[in-house]
Amino acid sequence: MAALQLETDLLAQVGAGQLADSAEFAEAHNVDHQAVVGLLKSLVMADMVVMEAIEHSRLTVTPAGQLYVGVAAPEVQVFNAVPAEGITLADLKTQLGVAGDVGFKQAMQNKWVGIDKSGGEPKVVRKVESVQDTVLPILNALAAGQEGSLNEAELTPLMRRKLVAKEAWKTWKVGKGPCFALQRKKAATELTTDMLQSGAWRDTTFKPYNFDALGLPPSGGHLHPLLKVRTQFRKIFTQMGFEEMPTNNYVESSFWNFDALFQPQQHPARDAHDTFFLTKPAATPASNFPADYLERVKQTHQHGGFGSIGYGYDWKVAEAEKNLLRTHTTAVSSRMLYRLAQEGFHPAKYFSIDRVFRNEAIDRTHLAEFHQIEGVVCDYGLTLSDLIGTLQQFFDRLGLKKLRFKPAFNPYTEPSMEIFSYSEQLEKWIEVGNSGMFRPEMLRPMGLPEGVNVIAWGLGLERPTMILYQVDNIRDLFGHKVSLSMVRKNAICRLGL
Ligand code: FB9
């Protein structure tokens, strides 16, 4: 039946004061009761009618109880299935299925059966001669809709056994509302100049503003949590006077990624087990590297200098030419420090936050790529305490007040320290990064003046993001398994706030 016709009939009945029960109206018009309720709600919104709830409830046999209607109560089925010599519980359950399970517990409770352990295997045996099925008549009566003949005492235990349940629902008595009319006047949704000029606005019904309406959610972009945390880290670095390094080159040469950092060519990190080497373009011709600087790097690796004995191995330019996916943004720091030396040294503070790639085992917190955050401070006479002080400044802004340092080793820093902090959120000490003083074997060949020291530290972007956004597995944060709704709905980043 057309909605409008239904509305007209409904308003006519209300007008005649005869809409005592919305269910009867739905039945009479052969429409679903929910449709009538929907219509009523919109008429209430227009103040045309008022609705008064009529509570209904009835007891029905649950789907679990349906199994026994017209058969026998499960406990009776069990009793009947127990032969004089007894039966194992397993056989009973095989024989009766669900009824066996449910019935056995109840039959035990009714002390109709018991367990006889005297023989080998425990047997279910009868403990009474006969039983009377007081449950089946109730289930049958209910299934037949004869609820009236039953009393609470009989029903409560079956409700507790979830064989019977109370079903409650509402229908509505409908009366005239303050703006009742037999026809719904199309409520105007806007005040137009014509209405104003003609004065028609005076007897126009306007659709009431629904100030609770949420309206369309503002569409717009959504930042991935990693990018929100990155923004916070950027803010912290810029607040501390750091300048961001250009990191827009995932592909790097071994020269800037390893050799410039005084990382020896036979270092384990330099083989394909740890590093993604490129096949095309496989190499960066050495002519792309500053020749004099390349020679100094070679000499330093082979013979040392600047107080170092070097590694004493045969340094190969071919190894340095190999292209790879950068394993750390420290490769960018080496380029920046070389440029700083070439342009004429001045104290500087740099930072980088971008992707790095490591051919490592993937687990809950590690992928083959992650975002490295790095801070570098270069100046005359910098010491380890400057590094520790700077780290306290930096992590303090992350809300990590208490730091501990553990001696560590990096090929390009000496001394090196792993950084640990007490996370109030996780209530434990966690590793929050690594740091050190860049080696003179790295800095001097670049041309950085004697006396200039460079302190640096690094951490990941993924771990803080996982902790802040309670993401347990890194695959749910980064990669093809990420749910877009997580990106759409993730909260503001409160790091350092
Ligand atoms: O980020 C790490 N942990 C971390 C950082 C912040 C944080 O904040 C919480 C909100 C409160 C929580 C945790 N780590 C470094 C520690 C571990 O997660 C570690 O298991 C994984 N590390 C990555 C490398 O994994 C192979 C994190 C990544 C890392 C480690 C070292 C460096 C950079 C990134 C470095 C460096 C460095 C050293 C000297 C000079 C220059 C750079």
Residues whose N, C-alpha, C, O or C-beta is under 5 A from the ligand:
A	BS01	FB9	T330 Q372 I373 T413 E431 V432 G433 N434 S435 G436 A456 W457 G458 L459 G460 R463 P464 I467
